[in-house]
Structures are given as structure tokens and as C-alpha cells.
Amino acid sequence: MARTPEAITPSSWRKVIAIATLASVIVSIVILAFTWPTKAMETNLPVSIAGPEAAVSQFEQGLKDRGIETFEFKQASSREDAERQIKERETYGAIVFTEGAAPEVMTAPAANASANQMLTGVAQQMNAQVQQKATAAKTQALQQAAQAGGQQGAIATQQLEQLKTEQEKLQQAQVKTTAVVPLGDGDPNGMGLAVAAFPLVMGGMLGGILSIYLIKGTLRRFVTAGLYGVIGGLFMTLILGTWFGFVPGDFGALWATFGMTVFATASFMIGMSALFADAVGIGLGAVISMFIGNPLSGANMPWQFIPAPWGALGQLMVPGASNTLLRNIAYFPDASNSLQWAVLLGWAGFGLLAGAIGWAWKERRATRMSAEDDTASVRAKTEAKTEQNADSPDTVEIPWKTANAPHGGDS
């Protein structure tokens, strides 16, 4: 006998519209999360400035007159002080004016490619202004020599020679560009760290997802994530540091950074899954790490370009803190790393705390339910025994009394 196929009830049109709308909203959020930071305003870039007050004021006023608000200048007492600010990551570069010498633009290519390009552009603009002044002076002198004749022409020729000399001096006053913190040979374009940022985010999520889905028990999940941080961090250091040379620096410090980065994300996800549910832990981890933390991390641009307060918030999340910490270890040994370590440890500790609370709550709930089940079982047994006693006859025949009872025939 042939089996008839079961009838499938189509979904309602309301559900069709709702699912299509939900998918559209999700893809819009994803696109917005990854493209919005690229539309950030290029303002408030910290840059050191040093030199005579008159030269500094004239330069700053010139930028204001042209409507340039890209830089937020931080006063430095000297060139050495400006270099210190760069190496401690207080600023992204410096502009130094020296009396009787050409200006100098100090850059830090290792800090950020976008910031380095902007400061290099400033040096080129300053050089263009010098060339423009020299060309204008030469043109004026040539015009005077051509128009003058006789004694005035001789005077104009003499002035031309003087202006040529001044032009040569101006040409010698080319703005000097100095890379204070250059990139390493393994990553000359600075793309290695930027490219590695997203795989780091995915790595942390991968550790959390696998621990949640494949391991039973909150403690064992955290142990799995911890071992993953140790082993995975070692492999990342060998690949990105030793092999490719994208991240130079102390091997142990890089190992600890990579390992703590993936563990912090995985720990947060495991903690949320223990406190609520597995799906909640995975969902929160994906949203916070991939759709919020990664776009706000400042991996591809200075975080100061991201509108406030989102740029600063991004540095308090795992992707932003790990990106800054890796750059500091690789290129800025004088910079302070206390905030970045505190952020990574804070996310990892929050996950552990959430996991402990979730485990304790579930254990208490299980104990209460077990006690309720035991109480219900005892009550059921008691009721069953009571019903059994109720069904028994009130008079029970006692054998020895029946045997010893007198018989009527003996009397």
C-alpha cells in the first residue's frame, strides 16, 4: 500500500513578511556596523607641537584660516619632549619649529597608517608653500628686470641675483620628515596588524562556541577555553610574529596577549551561557565582539576619529584593547599597557564571575527541585499506604483464637 505524503501547512503571509523584514534589519545592522566607522570625521588627532611661540601660533592660525580641524595639538617643550610623547603613544606625531632651521614633521608609521599619511601630507603642503614663495620671488624679479632699462635694469639685475640667493636658501629650507617609530621589515605597509584584527575576534568567538556546544559542565568549559588560549595563543604568536613577522616584539608578551584576547571573549560567552542559556551566550558574544567591538576597535583608523563616546568605548572592549596592546608591545615599549591589560582581564573575570553565579544558581535550583521531588515521593508513598490501609477489612481473623474457640458439641 503506497504511503500518502503528509500535508504540509504553508506558513502564514504575516510570518513571511516578518521573516523578510527581520533579515533585512539584520543585514542592515551588519552593513552599518562595518561601514559606519569609515565615515568617521577626521578630527581631534593628537599631535605634538614645539618651537617658538610666534611660529607655532602662526602655523595654528594658518590651519584655522583654511578650516582644517584635523589635529588636536599638544604642546611639547622641545623636540625631545615631542619624541617622548610619540613613543609613549600620547600623540601620533609632531611638528617641530626651530629658529633658523627648517621645520620638522615627526611621524610614527607604526601607530596608524592613516595618521602617518596625514602628517606626511602636512609636510608636503609646507614644502609646497616654500616652493611657492621661492617661485613667486623669482617671477617678481624677472618681471622687474624685463621691464627696467638702463641704470634701473642694472639695479633690477642685482636684485634678481639677491632673490636667487634667497630662493636657494628657501629651497634648502625643505621641511624634514622623520619616522620616529617606523614599521618592521615584515610589515612595511602596516597592513599585518590591521588584517589580523578580525581573525582575532573570530578566534575568540570560535573558542567560546566550541566550548559551549561540545563540552558539558561550566568548569570544564572554562578549562577548555583556558587551554585554547594557551595553545591557540602560541600558534598565533608563531604565525603572526615568528613566521610572517607582522607583529615583532617579545615572544612571551605576544603569546600572553594573543592567549588572553581569545580567552576573554570565550570566557564572556561561556559565562553568559551559564547565567542564561547557550544561545544567549553565543548571541551576545557575536553581537558585542563582531558587530560592536570590532568596528570600534580603531584597527584601521585612529580611534579618535570615531565620534564620541564610541571611540573611547571601543578601547574598553576586547578588540580595541588587544589591538592597542599588540601595537604597544610590537613598536612602543615605552607606552603604558595597564589599561589594556585591565580591560582584557576585566572581560575574562566578568565571564568567570557570571559562570560562577550561573552555576551556583542552577545548582541551587536543582537541589530545590530534588528536595521537592523527594517530598512529593514521600507524600505519594504515604498516601498510597493510607489508601491501602483504608481498603483492608476492619475485622481480622486470628488463627490461634479460632483454634481454641469452644465447640457447641462438647458442652
Helices and strands as residue ranges (DSSP letters): H 13-35, G 36-39, E 45-50, H 53-65, E 71-75, H 79-87, E 93-96, E 104-107, H 113-147, H 150-172, E 176-179, H 191-214, H 218-236, I 237-243, H 251-275, H 278-286, I 287-293, G 303-305, H 310-314, H 318-331, H 338-391, H 399-404, G 408-410
